[in-house]
Amino acid sequence: MTLRIGTRGSALALAQTGHVADALTAATGEDVEIVTVTTQGDTSRESLSTIGGTGVFVNALRDALLDGACDLVVHSLKDLPTAPAEGFTIAAMPMREDPRDALCASDDRSLDDLPQGARIGTGSPRRIAQLKRIRPDLEVVDIRGNIDTRLRRIDDDLDAVVLAAAGLTRLGRLDAVTGLFDLDTWPTAPGQGALAIECLDDDESSIAGSIALLDHAPSRWQATAERAVLRRLEAGCSAPVGAAAWLDDEDLVLQAAVYSLDGTEMIHRESRAEGFSGDGHGRELLQAADALGVSLADELIEAGAADLAPLGGAA
């Protein structure tokens, strides 16, 4: 049997899918084939919020599954809408890569070292708000394109860009990093650094069982809690929301922040839940992680988060 893995055609998507393919072969002994799928998000140069949000990277891959062009697909989890999709299942989340954001600046500079009025590129409303909160003097430039395209703009028309550390790691481009933002002061996109391996929800297929061998319980707990915040807030890609979860012994710690679009205001909350230990692949711990995220989101709403950012969950 050959397992066909669907993926976007970007260098990053192919790199992370290659890691999944190698891990699947090692775990199952099956041959794998990588099937490249073009999505609207790959062909458009408009901002994500303009062309429909992160879901533009997902729909074409799911169509490929439904059409039988592939047996499973690999998503960057932060690109995956939080609402469940009927007929599909996330069969595994492999071990998560570094969830932090990275600064890539000219002349090996940190954020503090950048000159007054420096031009810094990002396409994320959350990162824009976080940058403005720390350095309101910066000129933040909306950018699109793959990682190499963004990095080439440093020393061209930009002084720096902010990118996900996970993508830079997977592409072997950590040499471009001049600083990493700590999660406790700079929470990132829910699920950042994690991958989701998705297949059809078919009880008669053995594919989901094979994929499940790659599941990493702590990564799934963390991502589940973070994405529950986003789901409860009903925050789209235009809302400046960050969330970060990690394990502290057997406690799952979760923090989240909602920012005003200009970064001048922020509401931040943190909470934790006990009992996250063992192999952890059971439904009860995933439900507990989800409940932690929903509860924290409710705290943000009660504190007035909807007054700062465009949220649907406060209605």
GIVEN-V267837 format. One record per pair of residues at least 12 apart in sequence whose C-alpha atoms are under 8 Angstrom apart, sorted by the first residue. I is the first residue (numbers start at 1). GAP is how many residues later the second one is. D is the distance in Angstrom with one decimal. If there is no record, write none. Layout:
I & GAP & D
I & GAP & D
This chain:
1 & 29 & 6.3
1 & 30 & 6.7
2 & 28 & 6.1
2 & 29 & 4.7
2 & 30 & 5.2
2 & 31 & 6.7
3 & 27 & 7.0
3 & 28 & 6.3
3 & 29 & 4.6
3 & 30 & 6.1
3 & 67 & 7.7
3 & 68 & 6.2
3 & 69 & 7.7
4 & 28 & 5.7
4 & 29 & 4.7
4 & 30 & 5.8
4 & 31 & 6.5
4 & 65 & 7.8
4 & 66 & 4.8
4 & 67 & 5.2
4 & 68 & 6.6
5 & 12 & 7.7
5 & 16 & 7.6
5 & 27 & 7.1
5 & 28 & 6.1
5 & 29 & 4.8
5 & 30 & 5.7
5 & 65 & 5.7
5 & 66 & 6.1
5 & 67 & 5.0
5 & 68 & 5.3
5 & 69 & 7.2
6 & 28 & 6.0
6 & 29 & 4.7
6 & 30 & 5.9
6 & 31 & 6.5
6 & 55 & 6.6
6 & 58 & 7.4
6 & 59 & 7.9
6 & 63 & 7.9
6 & 64 & 5.6
6 & 65 & 7.5
6 & 66 & 6.1
6 & 67 & 4.4
6 & 68 & 6.5
7 & 27 & 7.2
7 & 28 & 6.3
7 & 29 & 5.2
7 & 30 & 5.7
7 & 54 & 6.9
7 & 66 & 5.8
7 & 67 & 5.7
7 & 68 & 7.4
8 & 28 & 5.6
8 & 29 & 5.1
8 & 30 & 5.9
8 & 31 & 6.9
8 & 34 & 7.8
8 & 49 & 7.8
8 & 53 & 7.7
9 & 27 & 5.4
9 & 28 & 6.3
9 & 29 & 6.4
10 & 32 & 7.6
10 & 136 & 7.3
11 & 135 & 7.9
11 & 160 & 7.7
12 & 135 & 8.0
12 & 155 & 6.5
12 & 158 & 7.0
12 & 159 & 6.3
13 & 63 & 8.0
15 & 155 & 6.5
15 & 156 & 6.7
16 & 154 & 6.5
17 & 17 & 7.8
17 & 57 & 6.3
18 & 16 & 8.0
21 & 12 & 8.0
21 & 13 & 7.9
23 & 191 & 7.3
24 & 186 & 7.8
24 & 187 & 7.1
24 & 190 & 7.3
27 & 186 & 6.8
27 & 187 & 7.7
28 & 182 & 6.7
35 & 34 & 7.8
35 & 35 & 6.9
37 & 23 & 7.0
37 & 24 & 6.5
37 & 27 & 7.6
38 & 22 & 7.1
39 & 17 & 6.7
39 & 18 & 5.6
39 & 19 & 7.5
39 & 20 & 7.5
39 & 21 & 5.5
39 & 22 & 7.5
40 & 16 & 5.7
40 & 17 & 6.6
40 & 20 & 7.8
41 & 15 & 5.2
41 & 16 & 5.3
42 & 15 & 7.4
45 & 99 & 6.3
45 & 100 & 7.1
46 & 98 & 7.4
47 & 76 & 7.0
47 & 95 & 8.0
47 & 96 & 7.8
47 & 97 & 6.8
48 & 189 & 7.3
49 & 188 & 6.1
49 & 189 & 5.8
53 & 183 & 7.1
53 & 184 & 5.6
53 & 185 & 7.9
54 & 24 & 7.8
54 & 25 & 4.8
54 & 26 & 6.6
54 & 27 & 6.9
54 & 183 & 6.7
55 & 24 & 6.4
55 & 25 & 6.3
55 & 26 & 6.0
57 & 22 & 6.7
58 & 17 & 7.4
58 & 21 & 7.2
58 & 22 & 6.5
61 & 12 & 6.6
65 & 134 & 7.0
65 & 135 & 7.0
66 & 134 & 7.6
71 & 128 & 6.4
71 & 129 & 7.8
71 & 136 & 7.5
72 & 125 & 6.8
72 & 126 & 5.6
72 & 127 & 4.6
72 & 128 & 7.6
73 & 124 & 5.8
73 & 125 & 5.3
73 & 126 & 6.5
74 & 121 & 6.8
74 & 122 & 5.9
74 & 123 & 4.7
74 & 124 & 6.4
75 & 120 & 5.7
75 & 121 & 5.1
75 & 122 & 6.4
75 & 123 & 7.6
76 & 116 & 7.7
76 & 117 & 7.5
76 & 118 & 6.3
76 & 119 & 4.8
76 & 120 & 6.3
77 & 114 & 5.5
77 & 115 & 6.7
77 & 116 & 7.6
77 & 117 & 5.5
77 & 118 & 5.0
77 & 119 & 5.3
78 & 111 & 6.6
78 & 112 & 6.1
78 & 113 & 5.0
78 & 114 & 5.4
78 & 115 & 7.9
78 & 116 & 7.5
82 & 145 & 6.4
82 & 146 & 7.6
82 & 148 & 7.3
82 & 149 & 5.6
83 & 148 & 7.0
87 & 113 & 5.9
87 & 114 & 5.1
87 & 115 & 7.8
88 & 110 & 6.8
88 & 111 & 5.8
88 & 112 & 4.5
88 & 113 & 4.7
89 & 109 & 5.6
89 & 110 & 5.7
89 & 111 & 6.0
89 & 112 & 5.2
90 & 106 & 6.2
90 & 107 & 5.7
90 & 108 & 4.4
90 & 109 & 6.6
91 & 105 & 7.8
91 & 106 & 5.9
91 & 107 & 5.7
91 & 108 & 6.8
91 & 117 & 5.4
91 & 118 & 7.5
91 & 120 & 5.9
91 & 121 & 5.4
91 & 124 & 7.6
92 & 104 & 6.2
92 & 105 & 5.3
92 & 106 & 7.3
92 & 119 & 6.0
92 & 120 & 5.0
92 & 121 & 7.5
92 & 122 & 6.0
92 & 123 & 4.4
92 & 124 & 7.5
93 & 101 & 6.9
93 & 102 & 5.6
93 & 103 & 5.0
93 & 104 & 6.3
93 & 121 & 6.9
93 & 122 & 4.8
93 & 123 & 6.0
93 & 124 & 7.9
93 & 126 & 6.9
93 & 127 & 6.0
94 & 100 & 7.3
94 & 101 & 6.4
94 & 102 & 7.5
94 & 120 & 5.4
94 & 121 & 4.9
94 & 122 & 5.0
94 & 125 & 7.2
95 & 99 & 7.2
95 & 120 & 7.3
95 & 121 & 5.1
95 & 123 & 7.9
95 & 124 & 5.8
96 & 97 & 5.6
96 & 98 & 4.6
96 & 99 & 7.1
96 & 120 & 8.0
96 & 123 & 5.6
97 & 69 & 5.4
97 & 96 & 4.8
97 & 97 & 6.2
98 & 67 & 6.1
98 & 68 & 5.2
98 & 95 & 5.7
99 & 65 & 7.2
99 & 66 & 6.7
99 & 67 & 6.3
99 & 89 & 7.1
99 & 92 & 7.7
99 & 93 & 5.2
99 & 94 & 4.6
99 & 95 & 7.7
100 & 64 & 6.4
100 & 65 & 5.7
100 & 66 & 7.5
100 & 80 & 6.8
100 & 81 & 6.2
100 & 82 & 6.8
100 & 83 & 6.3
100 & 87 & 7.7
100 & 88 & 6.4
100 & 92 & 7.7
100 & 93 & 7.9
101 & 61 & 6.7
101 & 62 & 5.8
101 & 63 & 4.6
101 & 64 & 5.3
101 & 79 & 6.1
101 & 80 & 5.7
101 & 87 & 6.8
102 & 60 & 5.6
102 & 61 & 5.3
102 & 62 & 5.8
102 & 63 & 5.2
102 & 75 & 6.2
102 & 76 & 7.5
102 & 77 & 5.8
102 & 78 & 4.5
102 & 79 & 6.2
103 & 57 & 7.0
103 & 58 & 6.1
103 & 59 & 4.7
103 & 60 & 6.6
103 & 74 & 5.8
103 & 75 & 5.7
103 & 76 & 5.0
103 & 77 & 6.1
103 & 78 & 7.7
104 & 47 & 7.6
104 & 56 & 5.5
104 & 57 & 5.4
104 & 58 & 6.2
104 & 59 & 7.5
104 & 72 & 5.6
104 & 73 & 4.7
104 & 74 & 5.2
104 & 75 & 7.0
105 & 49 & 6.7
105 & 54 & 5.9
105 & 55 & 4.0
105 & 56 & 6.5
105 & 71 & 7.8
105 & 72 & 7.4
105 & 73 & 6.1
106 & 48 & 6.2
106 & 49 & 6.2
106 & 53 & 5.8
106 & 54 & 6.2
108 & 70 & 5.4
109 & 69 & 6.1
109 & 70 & 8.0
110 & 68 & 6.0
110 & 69 & 5.8
111 & 68 & 7.6
114 & 45 & 7.7
116 & 21 & 6.2
116 & 22 & 6.8
117 & 20 & 5.2
117 & 21 & 4.6
117 & 22 & 5.8
118 & 19 & 7.7
118 & 20 & 5.2
118 & 21 & 6.0
118 & 40 & 7.8
118 & 41 & 6.1
119 & 19 & 6.2
119 & 20 & 4.8
119 & 21 & 5.8
119 & 22 & 6.7
119 & 38 & 7.8
119 & 39 & 5.1
119 & 40 & 5.3
119 & 41 & 6.8
120 & 18 & 7.1
120 & 19 & 6.3
120 & 20 & 5.0
120 & 21 & 5.9
120 & 38 & 5.8
120 & 39 & 5.7
120 & 40 & 4.7
120 & 41 & 5.3
120 & 42 & 7.5
121 & 19 & 5.7
121 & 20 & 4.7
121 & 21 & 5.9
121 & 22 & 5.9
121 & 29 & 8.0
121 & 37 & 6.8
121 & 39 & 6.3
121 & 40 & 4.5
121 & 41 & 6.5
122 & 18 & 7.1
122 & 19 & 6.3
122 & 20 & 5.4
122 & 21 & 5.4
122 & 22 & 7.7
122 & 39 & 6.1
122 & 40 & 5.8
122 & 41 & 7.5
123 & 18 & 7.7
123 & 19 & 4.8
123 & 20 & 5.0
123 & 21 & 6.2
124 & 18 & 7.8
124 & 113 & 7.9
124 & 114 & 7.8
124 & 116 & 7.9
125 & 112 & 7.7
125 & 113 & 5.9
125 & 114 & 6.5
125 & 115 & 5.2
125 & 136 & 7.0
126 & 62 & 8.0
126 & 63 & 8.0
126 & 113 & 6.9
126 & 114 & 3.8
126 & 115 & 5.8
126 & 116 & 6.9
126 & 133 & 7.4
126 & 135 & 7.8
127 & 35 & 7.7
127 & 113 & 7.5
128 & 12 & 6.6
128 & 133 & 7.7
128 & 134 & 7.6
128 & 135 & 7.5
129 & 111 & 6.7
129 & 130 & 6.4
129 & 131 & 6.8
129 & 132 & 5.6
129 & 133 & 5.4
129 & 134 & 4.0
129 & 135 & 7.8
130 & 56 & 7.2
130 & 129 & 7.7
130 & 133 & 5.9
131 & 132 & 7.4
132 & 130 & 6.4
132 & 131 & 5.2
132 & 132 & 7.4
133 & 129 & 7.5
133 & 130 & 4.5
133 & 131 & 5.6
133 & 132 & 7.8
147 & 16 & 7.8
147 & 20 & 7.9
147 & 21 & 7.7
151 & 25 & 7.9
164 & 28 & 7.6
164 & 29 & 7.6
165 & 15 & 7.8
165 & 28 & 7.7
166 & 26 & 7.7
166 & 27 & 5.1
167 & 26 & 7.5
183 & 61 & 6.5
184 & 60 & 7.9
184 & 71 & 7.8
186 & 56 & 7.6
187 & 55 & 4.7
187 & 56 & 5.0
187 & 57 & 5.3
187 & 68 & 7.6
187 & 69 & 6.7
187 & 70 & 7.1
188 & 53 & 7.9
188 & 54 & 4.7
188 & 55 & 5.7
188 & 56 & 6.4
189 & 52 & 7.1
189 & 53 & 5.2
189 & 54 & 6.2
189 & 55 & 7.9
190 & 33 & 6.6
190 & 36 & 4.9
190 & 37 & 5.3
190 & 40 & 7.1
190 & 52 & 6.5
190 & 53 & 5.3
190 & 54 & 6.7
191 & 31 & 7.8
191 & 32 & 4.8
191 & 33 & 7.9
191 & 35 & 6.5
191 & 36 & 6.6
194 & 25 & 7.3
194 & 29 & 7.4
197 & 14 & 7.4
217 & 62 & 6.8
217 & 63 & 5.5
217 & 64 & 5.7
218 & 29 & 7.7
218 & 62 & 7.4
220 & 66 & 7.7
221 & 31 & 7.9
221 & 64 & 7.4
221 & 65 & 6.0
221 & 68 & 5.8
222 & 22 & 7.6
222 & 23 & 5.0
222 & 24 & 6.1
222 & 25 & 8.0
222 & 30 & 7.4
222 & 32 & 8.0
222 & 67 & 7.3
223 & 22 & 7.4
224 & 62 & 6.9
224 & 65 & 6.0
224 & 66 & 5.7
224 & 69 & 7.8
225 & 20 & 7.0
225 & 29 & 7.1
225 & 64 & 4.8
225 & 65 & 4.9
225 & 66 & 7.4
225 & 67 & 6.1
225 & 68 & 4.5
225 & 69 & 7.9
226 & 17 & 5.5
226 & 18 & 6.2
226 & 19 & 6.5
226 & 28 & 7.3
226 & 30 & 7.9
226 & 67 & 6.0
227 & 63 & 8.0
227 & 66 & 7.3
228 & 62 & 5.4
228 & 63 & 7.6
228 & 64 & 7.9
228 & 65 & 4.7
228 & 66 & 5.5
228 & 69 & 7.9
229 & 14 & 7.5
229 & 27 & 7.7
229 & 64 & 4.7
229 & 65 & 5.5
229 & 67 & 6.8
229 & 68 & 5.0
230 & 67 & 7.7
231 & 82 & 8.0
232 & 62 & 5.8
232 & 65 & 6.2
232 & 66 & 7.6
232 & 81 & 5.7
233 & 64 & 6.2
233 & 65 & 7.9
233 & 68 & 7.6
233 & 78 & 5.9
233 & 79 & 6.2
233 & 80 & 4.3
233 & 81 & 6.7
234 & 77 & 5.7
234 & 78 & 4.8
234 & 79 & 4.8
235 & 75 & 7.0
235 & 76 & 5.1
235 & 77 & 6.5
235 & 78 & 7.5
236 & 75 & 7.6
238 & 72 & 7.6
239 & 22 & 7.8
239 & 70 & 5.9
239 & 71 & 5.7
239 & 72 & 7.0
240 & 18 & 6.0
240 & 19 & 5.5
240 & 20 & 7.0
240 & 21 & 6.5
240 & 69 & 6.8
241 & 15 & 7.4
241 & 16 & 5.8
241 & 17 & 4.6
241 & 18 & 6.5
242 & 14 & 5.5
242 & 15 & 5.3
242 & 16 & 6.6
243 & 12 & 5.7
243 & 13 & 4.1
243 & 14 & 6.4
244 & 12 & 6.4
250 & 24 & 6.1
250 & 25 & 5.5
250 & 26 & 4.8
250 & 27 & 5.6
251 & 21 & 6.3
251 & 22 & 5.5
251 & 23 & 4.4
251 & 24 & 6.2
251 & 25 & 5.9
252 & 20 & 5.4
252 & 21 & 5.3
252 & 22 & 6.4
252 & 24 & 6.5
252 & 37 & 7.7
253 & 17 & 7.4
253 & 18 & 6.0
253 & 19 & 4.3
253 & 20 & 6.7
254 & 16 & 5.7
254 & 17 & 5.5
254 & 18 & 5.9
254 & 38 & 7.7
254 & 39 & 7.4
255 & 13 & 7.3
255 & 14 & 5.7
255 & 15 & 4.1
255 & 16 & 6.4
255 & 41 & 7.8
256 & 12 & 5.8
256 & 13 & 5.7
256 & 14 & 6.5
256 & 40 & 7.6
256 & 41 & 7.9
257 & 12 & 6.5
257 & 43 & 7.8
258 & 42 & 7.7
258 & 47 & 6.2
258 & 50 & 7.3
258 & 51 & 7.0
259 & 46 & 7.9
259 & 49 & 6.2
259 & 50 & 6.6
260 & 48 & 4.5
260 & 49 & 5.5
261 & 47 & 7.4
261 & 48 & 6.6
265 & 43 & 7.2
266 & 42 & 7.6
267 & 33 & 6.8
267 & 36 & 7.2
267 & 37 & 7.8
267 & 38 & 6.5
268 & 32 & 7.2
269 & 27 & 6.9
269 & 30 & 7.3
269 & 31 & 6.7
270 & 26 & 7.1
271 & 21 & 7.6
271 & 25 & 6.8
272 & 20 & 7.2
273 & 15 & 7.7
273 & 16 & 7.7
273 & 19 & 6.8
301 & 12 & 7.9
301 & 13 & 6.0
